[in-house]
């Protein structure tokens, strides 16, 4: 079969077109640094590239979430550190106020510093992040959580907690509600609380509280009555006699798995109420303390009430310090989780980027060599075609 010159010409032109197309493709790859620019270049690789890019975008989202959580948790940690420092200073001032021989002027100076520290606590509880969102408002981040009212400090936030997803299977809590941090603090020793009756006429006050048998404590209210300076009785909420005995200063009265130590000389009719611990905010503790410091301490009875009330203040402050320190520990744990997960996410991101680079990016050195070779070959083919096109039968005679 004879092949016509027209057919040969078309075949040669098609070959030139393929070479030109390949050269153009190589030039595009060199310019972009990508060996797969469109799905048509390599459909299977294009699908893999899209999946890898989506995974990388997701990892970037986790990194952004981690940054947001880390920022708010770091600010919360600073606020809690400040709170602990203020409470510790208030505790030191209470001990200072209990020293014998304090004058009314000294009491006023101590009370003034505690009031200033209380205002600082309120400001800390209303801390905001860099975007103006309140740290301790729960999910109501645009609402100022704490405000001073005639009845004390009111909480206007909610009980919610905000979280951030930092990996496919892991979320982290980025804050705590103010109600939990500043409000859910057990009064007294955490199990029960002792209240000094304001009508007591003697010089007796409580000095220590102990849980002797937690399983025997029934979470009921009791009243310790001094029936005479040297005798007492304990009655439950129904008025039933629970215990009785002789008393002298320094004795510990025990019943229902608890013990309360007393000092001072009692008067007949002096009484103390024992109640289960309840939740009390740090602001209530400080307000009660300021009220105690503002009361006159002249008579033996007033001195005894002052000792009992400041004892309660110290117990309440200790519970507040324990609670805030516990919350601070949880914040530290979350920050450690963020660091740990960030390291894991970084490793995954690096692996994804490596696979994406192998799938999508060109080997520039070899690509340039191929481009040069392809250019030379195309140029040679074009010269050959031009020479053949210019030949005639007379060139062969």
C-alpha positions, 0 to 999 in steps of 0.5 A: 500500500502506498502512503500519499504525501498528504497523509505523511504531511498530516502525520508529521504535523500531528507529531509536531503538535504533540511535541509542542503540547508536551513542551507547553506542559513542561513550561507550565510546570516549570513556571508553576512548580506543579506537575498537576495543575488541573484534573486533566493532567492526572485525574487520580493525582488530582483527587488525592491532592484535593483530599490532602489539601482538605486535610491540611486545611482541617489541621490549620483549623485545629491550630487556629482553635488551639490558639484561641483556647490557649489565649483564653486559658492563659488569661484565665490562669493569670486571673486565677493567680491574681485571685490567689494572691489577693485571697492570701493577702486578705488571709494575712490581714485577718491574722494581723487583725486578730493580734491582741491590742489592735486599736480601732484605727488599725482595724479601719486601716486593715478593713480599708486594704481588704476592701481595696483587695475586694474591688480588685477581686471583682475586677479580676472576675470581670476580666476580658480577653483581647476581643472584649469577651468576658472570661468568666461569663460562661457562654454569655461572653458579651455580658459583664458577669459580676456586678456590685449590688445593694445585697452583695455581688450578683452573677449575670453570666450563665453556667455554660462552658466553651470548648474548642475542637483541637483534633478529630477526636479531642476537644478542650474546655477553653474556660470556666464559668464565674459561678463555678470559679468564684461561687461554688466554694464550700463554707466552713471546713468544707463539711460543716460550719459553726455560727456564733450566736450574736446574743451570746453574753459570755467570752466563749468562742470556737477555735477549731473544727474537725471531722472525726468520722465522716461516715457518722456525719449526717448533714443535719443542723445542731445547736450547742447550748451552754446551760451553765459556764461549765456545762453544755448540751447538744440538740438536733434540729428537732430539739432532741438531746444528742450529747451533754457534759462538762465544759472548761476552756480548751475542751472539744465537744464531739458528736455525730462524727464531728468535733468543735473546740472552744475557748473562753468562759461561757455564760449560761444561754450562750449557743453555737449553731452547727450546719452543713457546709453550703456554697458561698461565693468568695465575695460573700466571704469577704463581705462578712469579714468586712462586717466583722472588722466594722463591728465594735470589739470592746466587751468580752462577748464582742471579743469572743464573737470577733474571734469566732467570726474571724475563725470562720473567715479563715476557714472560708478563705482556706476553702476559697484558696483550695478551690481556686488553686484546684481550678488553676490546676485544671487550667494548667492541665488543659494548657498541657493538653494543648501543647501535647496535641499541637505537637501531634498535629504538627507531625501530621501536618508535616506528613500531609505536606510531604505527601502533597509535595510528592504528589503535586510538586515538580522535580525542577532539575529533571524537569528543566533537563527534559524541557531543554531536550524537548525544545531541541527535539522540537526545533530539530523536527521543525527544521526538518519539516521546513526543509522537506516542505521546500524540496521539489523533484528538481532538487533530486535531478 
